[in-house]
Amino acid sequence: MNDADVVVVGSGPAGSTTACFAAKTGAKVLIIDRRAEVGIPVLCGEGISRKIDDFRLFESTRWIANRVDGARIYSPDGTMVKLSAEQAGNETGYVIHRDIFDKELAASAIRAGAKIMLNTEATGLLRENGKIKGVIAKQFEEKIEIKADIVVGADGVESRVGRWADINTRLKPHDLETCAQYTLANVEVTKEYCDFYLGNSIAPGGYIWIFPKEKDIANVGIGILASRSKPGMALRLLNRFINSHPELKKGEPLRLLAGAVPVAQPIETTRDNLILVGDAARHADPITGGGLTTAIQGGKIAGETIAQAIQQQRFDKETLSEYENRWKETFGKKLRRNYVVKETVLNFDDKTLNLLAGSLKNYKFEEFSTLGLIKALVTKHPTLLMKLKPLIKISTT
């Protein structure tokens, strides 16, 4: 007998959402996680779109630290482009308590019928006659075998599950952001806006962010392209930025995080009876590195696809490819388009970034989206048309 219909490796947002939607239809779902506590340690900037409300996954709002009305983007010379709530639409959102957020999602999966095993690290795939039949894991140094019809890899940017299934999960330094973030207390921040700072001298190939959580507490972080980074560079640049801003300099750290996020194109997400979700599938925005919303979207699609497969008792790639078809239609085009945006913007020097910001600082956006931003730039600065032409082409297909 199988130990579960589905074994999900990883209890992050993508894994828990997949488990929740699979378990809702009666599937026997087991989540395993190598950590001792869901949501700990936090490895996230903790910003998310209000689109999350559409999924109705939470029974409380404890995970919300602050509701944000817009964003302010600063060019290297300090020019600010303000995106109000009316302009930003669904791109505005919440600054969250990520540990509580993850716990709430895992609790939703458990209420739907899923089981969870902590301190349980996947060490390989269980195979019989060349077919995947579950996972091999280690719990408190004891080897265990978990048999399942379907395996879900929700084990993050360094996903080993995909690699074990012979999916190419390698990330080039050009497609990886190295990140560092403080949660600072005793700072002066504007609670209504998230702030973003661009510039090759500020954050090469990335940006610095300030996400307000409470009246005097904020996440202040940096992401820089790994191909343009050196050991310790992210933290040094972040410290320099904080020390040059009096409203931040007097702050003291409550938390210091370091990690990496993919800014790559999505990869193959189904192989036989195995599925990859979230960062393991490279479902993060190549421009911002943000992956919470797509993790939830992709997890829902994966869970619904798995539920149908179990009802039909069909676990082949043809059946599970419905997941890949649906996520590509739902957000895959946006991820591919934004990858082209990333590749183009990386070629802009600080002078060009200043020029772009100057063109937009008083612009009234019809919409705030990647496509809306491109249209605005072309309208205000036709001389940039040649640089932006590839973006316009991919945005309208």
C-alpha positions in Angstrom: 0.0 0.0 0.0 1.1 3.6 -0.7 1.9 5.8 2.2 0.1 8.6 0.3 -1.4 9.5 -3.0 0.9 12.5 -3.1 4.1 13.4 -1.3 5.0 17.1 -1.4 8.6 18.0 -0.6 8.6 21.4 1.0 6.0 23.3 3.1 6.5 26.7 1.6 3.7 28.6 -0.1 3.8 26.6 -3.4 4.0 23.2 -1.6 1.3 24.0 1.0 -1.1 25.4 -1.7 -0.6 22.4 -3.9 -1.3 20.1 -0.9 -4.4 22.1 0.0 -6.1 21.9 -3.4 -5.2 18.3 -3.9 -6.4 17.3 -0.4 -9.7 19.2 -0.8 -11.0 16.5 -3.2 -10.0 13.6 -0.8 -6.5 12.9 -2.0 -4.2 11.4 0.6 -1.5 14.1 0.8 1.7 14.1 2.8 4.0 17.2 3.1 7.6 16.6 4.3 10.0 19.4 5.3 13.5 19.3 6.5 12.9 22.2 8.9 11.7 21.9 12.4 9.1 24.7 12.1 7.1 25.8 9.1 8.1 29.3 7.9 11.4 29.4 9.8 13.9 30.7 8.8 12.3 33.5 6.8 14.0 34.0 3.4 11.8 36.7 1.7 11.4 40.4 1.2 7.8 39.9 2.5 5.9 41.8 -0.2 2.9 40.4 -2.1 0.2 41.6 -4.4 -3.4 41.9 -3.2 -4.3 39.4 -5.8 -3.6 36.9 -3.0 -7.1 37.8 -1.7 -8.7 36.1 -4.7 -7.6 32.6 -3.5 -9.4 32.8 -0.1 -6.8 30.7 1.6 -6.7 32.4 5.0 -9.0 32.3 8.0 -7.3 35.4 9.6 -5.3 38.4 8.7 -2.5 37.9 11.2 0.0 37.5 8.4 -0.6 41.1 7.2 1.9 43.5 8.7 1.0 46.5 6.6 -1.3 47.5 3.7 0.5 49.5 1.1 -1.1 52.0 -1.3 1.6 52.4 -3.9 5.3 52.3 -4.8 8.0 54.9 -5.3 10.9 54.2 -7.7 14.1 56.2 -7.4 16.6 56.5 -10.2 20.4 56.8 -9.5 20.2 60.6 -9.4 17.2 60.5 -6.9 14.4 61.2 -9.4 11.3 59.6 -8.0 8.4 58.0 -10.0 5.4 57.6 -7.8 2.8 55.0 -8.5 -0.3 55.6 -6.5 -2.9 53.1 -5.6 -5.1 54.3 -8.5 -2.1 53.8 -10.9 -0.7 50.6 -9.5 -4.0 48.7 -9.2 -3.3 45.0 -8.3 0.4 45.6 -8.1 -0.1 47.3 -4.7 -0.5 45.0 -1.8 0.7 43.8 1.5 3.9 43.7 3.5 3.6 40.4 5.4 4.9 38.4 8.3 6.2 35.6 6.1 6.6 33.1 9.0 2.9 33.5 9.9 1.9 33.5 6.2 3.6 30.1 5.6 2.0 28.7 8.8 -1.4 29.8 7.8 -1.1 28.2 4.4 0.2 25.0 5.9 -2.7 25.0 8.3 -5.1 25.5 5.4 -3.6 22.4 3.8 -4.0 20.4 7.1 -7.6 21.5 7.5 -8.2 20.2 3.9 -6.9 16.8 5.0 -3.1 16.9 4.4 -0.6 15.5 6.8 2.8 17.0 7.5 6.1 15.6 8.8 8.8 18.0 9.9 12.5 17.3 10.5 12.2 15.1 7.5 14.7 15.6 4.7 14.3 14.1 1.2 17.5 12.4 0.2 16.4 10.8 -3.1 13.6 9.5 -5.2 12.2 6.0 -4.6 12.2 4.0 -7.8 10.9 0.6 -8.9 11.7 -0.8 -12.3 12.9 2.7 -13.3 9.7 4.4 -12.3 9.3 7.0 -9.6 7.3 5.5 -6.7 7.9 8.1 -4.0 10.8 9.6 -2.0 13.6 8.4 0.2 13.9 10.6 3.3 15.8 10.9 6.6 14.1 11.8 9.8 16.3 12.2 12.9 19.0 10.1 11.1 16.6 7.3 10.4 16.1 6.4 6.7 12.5 6.1 5.7 10.7 5.3 2.4 7.5 7.1 1.5 5.6 5.5 -1.4 3.3 7.8 -3.4 1.7 7.9 -6.9 2.8 11.5 -7.4 5.8 13.5 -6.1 5.8 17.3 -5.9 9.1 19.2 -5.7 8.4 22.4 -3.8 12.0 22.5 -2.4 13.0 26.0 -3.6 15.6 27.6 -5.8 18.1 24.8 -5.0 15.6 22.1 -5.8 17.2 18.6 -5.6 13.9 16.9 -6.5 14.0 18.2 -10.0 17.7 17.3 -10.4 17.0 13.7 -9.2 14.3 13.5 -11.9 16.8 14.5 -14.5 15.3 17.9 -15.1 17.8 20.6 -15.8 17.6 22.8 -12.7 21.0 24.5 -13.1 21.0 28.3 -12.7 23.6 30.5 -14.4 24.9 33.4 -12.3 23.3 35.7 -14.8 19.9 34.3 -13.8 20.3 34.5 -10.0 20.1 37.3 -7.5 22.1 37.2 -4.3 20.2 39.0 -1.6 20.6 40.4 1.9 18.0 42.0 4.1 17.7 43.7 7.5 14.5 44.1 9.5 15.3 47.4 11.2 13.6 49.0 14.2 13.6 52.7 15.1 13.6 53.9 11.5 11.5 56.7 9.8 9.5 55.3 6.9 6.3 56.2 5.0 3.9 53.3 5.7 1.9 53.9 2.6 4.6 53.2 0.0 7.2 50.6 -0.8 10.4 52.2 -2.1 12.8 50.9 -4.7 16.2 52.3 -5.6 17.9 51.5 -8.9 21.4 52.1 -10.1 24.5 50.1 -11.1 26.5 51.7 -8.2 23.6 51.1 -5.8 22.7 47.5 -6.7 24.4 46.1 -9.8 21.8 44.2 -11.9 19.2 44.6 -9.1 17.7 47.1 -6.7 17.4 48.1 -3.0 14.0 48.0 -1.4 12.4 49.4 1.7 9.2 47.6 2.8 7.5 49.3 5.8 6.0 46.8 8.3 5.1 49.1 11.2 5.4 52.8 11.9 9.1 52.5 12.8 10.0 48.9 11.5 10.9 48.1 7.9 12.6 45.5 5.8 15.6 47.1 4.0 17.2 44.7 1.5 19.2 44.4 -1.6 19.3 42.0 -4.6 22.3 42.0 -7.0 22.9 39.8 -10.0 25.2 37.0 -9.1 27.3 37.5 -12.2 28.1 41.0 -11.1 28.7 40.2 -7.5 31.6 39.3 -5.3 31.7 37.6 -1.9 30.1 39.9 0.7 29.3 42.5 -1.8 25.5 42.6 -1.3 25.8 43.2 2.5 28.5 45.9 2.0 26.4 47.8 -0.5 23.4 47.5 1.7 25.3 48.8 4.7 26.6 51.7 2.6 23.1 52.6 1.5 21.7 52.5 5.1 24.6 54.6 6.4 23.9 57.2 3.8 20.3 57.6 4.7 19.8 59.3 8.1 16.2 58.0 8.5 17.7 54.4 8.3 21.1 54.9 9.9 19.7 55.2 13.4 17.9 51.9 13.0 19.0 48.7 14.8 18.6 45.2 13.3 16.0 42.8 14.5 16.8 40.2 11.9 19.4 39.7 9.1 18.7 37.4 6.2 20.8 36.2 3.2 19.8 34.1 0.3 19.2 33.9 -3.4 16.2 34.1 -5.8 15.9 33.0 -9.4 15.5 35.6 -12.1 15.4 33.0 -14.9 13.0 31.7 -17.4 10.7 28.8 -16.2 11.9 25.3 -16.7 10.3 21.9 -17.5 7.8 21.2 -14.7 6.6 17.7 -15.3 8.5 14.5 -15.7 6.5 11.2 -15.6 4.6 11.4 -12.3 6.6 14.2 -10.8 5.8 18.0 -10.7 7.8 21.0 -9.8 6.2 24.1 -8.3 7.3 27.6 -7.0 10.9 28.5 -7.1 11.8 24.9 -7.9 10.0 25.6 -11.2 11.6 29.0 -11.6 8.1 30.6 -11.1 9.5 33.9 -9.9 9.3 37.3 -11.7 12.6 37.8 -13.6 12.4 41.5 -13.0 11.7 41.7 -9.3 12.6 38.2 -8.1 9.2 38.1 -6.4 7.6 34.7 -6.4 4.8 34.5 -3.8 1.9 35.3 -6.0 3.0 32.9 -8.8 3.7 30.2 -6.1 0.1 30.4 -5.0 -1.2 30.5 -8.6 0.9 27.6 -9.7 0.2 25.6 -6.5 -3.5 25.9 -7.0 -3.2 24.7 -10.6 -0.9 21.8 -9.6 -3.2 20.8 -6.8 -6.3 20.8 -9.0 -4.4 18.8 -11.7 -3.2 16.3 -9.2 -6.7 15.9 -7.8 -8.0 15.0 -11.3 -5.2 12.6 -11.9 -6.0 10.7 -8.6 -9.7 10.6 -9.4 -8.8 9.1 -12.8 -6.0 7.0 -11.4 -3.7 8.2 -14.2 -0.3 9.4 -13.2 1.6 9.7 -16.4 3.2 12.8 -17.9 0.4 13.2 -20.4 -2.2 13.6 -17.6 0.0 15.8 -15.4 1.0 18.0 -18.4 -2.4 19.8 -17.8 -0.6 21.6 -15.0 2.2 22.9 -17.3 -0.3 23.9 -20.0 -2.4 25.9 -17.5 0.4 27.7 -15.7 1.9 28.7 -19.0 -1.4 30.2 -20.0 -2.1 31.9 -16.6 1.3 33.5 -16.0 3.9 31.9 -18.2 3.7 34.6 -20.9 4.2 37.3 -18.3 7.3 35.5 -17.0 8.8 35.1 -20.5 8.1 38.8 -21.3 9.6 40.0 -18.1 12.7 38.0 -18.7 13.2 39.9 -22.0 12.6 43.1 -20.0 15.3 42.1 -17.5 17.8 41.3 -20.2 17.1 44.7 -21.9 17.2 46.8 -18.7 20.5 45.2 -17.7 22.1 47.0 -20.6 21.0 50.4 -19.4 23.6 52.6 -17.7 22.8 55.0 -14.9 22.5 57.9 -17.3 19.8 56.0 -19.2 18.0 55.1 -16.0 18.0 58.7 -15.0 16.6 59.7 -18.4 13.8 57.1 -18.1 12.8 58.3 -14.6 12.8 61.9 -15.7 10.5 61.0 -18.6 8.0 59.4 -16.3 8.0 61.4 -13.0 4.9 63.3 -14.0 3.3 60.8 -16.3 -0.3 59.7 -15.8 -0.3 56.0 -16.4 -3.3 54.3 -18.0 -2.2 51.2 -16.2 0.8 50.1 -14.2 2.1 46.9 -15.6 5.2 46.0 -17.6 3.4 46.7 -20.8 1.9 50.0 -19.5 5.4 51.1 -18.4 6.9 50.3 -21.8 4.1 52.2 -23.6 4.7 55.2 -21.4 8.4 55.2 -22.1 7.9 55.1 -25.8 5.3 57.9 -25.7 7.5 60.1 -23.6 10.8 59.2 -25.3 10.5 58.0 -28.9 14.3 57.9 -29.2 14.3 54.8 -26.9 12.0 53.0 -29.4 14.8 50.9 -30.8 15.9 49.7 -27.4 12.4 49.0 -26.3 11.1 47.4 -29.6 11.8 43.8 -28.5 9.8 44.4 -25.3 6.8 45.8 -27.1 6.8 42.9 -29.6 6.8 40.3 -26.9 4.3 42.2 -24.7 1.7 42.2 -27.5 1.9 38.5 -28.4 
